[in-house]
Amino acid sequence: DHIADMRAMSDNKELGKDRFTVWEYHGVLEKEDLIACGVDVDVDDYITEIAGVVWFCHNTVIKASINPLDSGEMPFSVFVWDKDDSSIFGLGIPRMIRSSQRVINASWRMVMDNSGLSTKPQIVMDDSIIEPADGKWGITAGKVWLLKDTAKSVNDAFGAFHIGNNSGDLMHVLGTARQLVDEESSVPQIAQGEAGAVPETARGREILINSSNTMLRRIVKNWDDYVTATFIRRMYDWNMQFSDK
């Protein structure tokens, strides 16, 4: 759909003409499916699932074969922020900090609600004692009120009740949640570009920056372990298996 939208925006309707979408699948296949595609497999082998490759277009198989590498590795690598035993795509920062993010959203919402309620007092009036000179019961600055019952005091007509402001305590909850985000994601604010409390000395600044980059260096090492090393290993296995040198 995205490609179709791009074609429509560029007014290039001929790009997909006389072209076919071909899919290349690498993964585990049932032995019966490989046999149905004409692949020569050992029918007497007790193994029922085999790593294979299938090319297909519009539900029609073009080519099928067993994984050419004896190692059985797939020809792709996946880089992840944090490994997940249940998925090859791992865990990202939004997934890791989702609980703390909910706390931040909820606490900030409570700060806004509490601030709005505590800004003005709740007013209680006795309309049998007073009445507004302009006929409107709303509270405004410099408003004139008429005392209807002179036997009563004005203090008996008005009562103001203030709702407590808990913004300080709620901001403490929000600040704690932000600290948890740094710990759960292992990406402190200084690594995100926030200056924070920067030491005055050059050496102190260097130590602080190196400390903040410790986790990022581990993530970079993950790229080497999950992508670079696996790719070079597959190239090595390929040459050892098929090259005459």
Helices and strands as residue ranges (DSSP letters): H 2-10, E 23-30, H 31-36, E 49-57, E 60-66, E 82-84, E 87-91, H 93-96, H 98-119, E 122-125, E 130-132, E 145-147, H 154-157, E 158-161, H 167-185, G 189-192, H 202-212, H 214-223, I 224-228, H 229-242
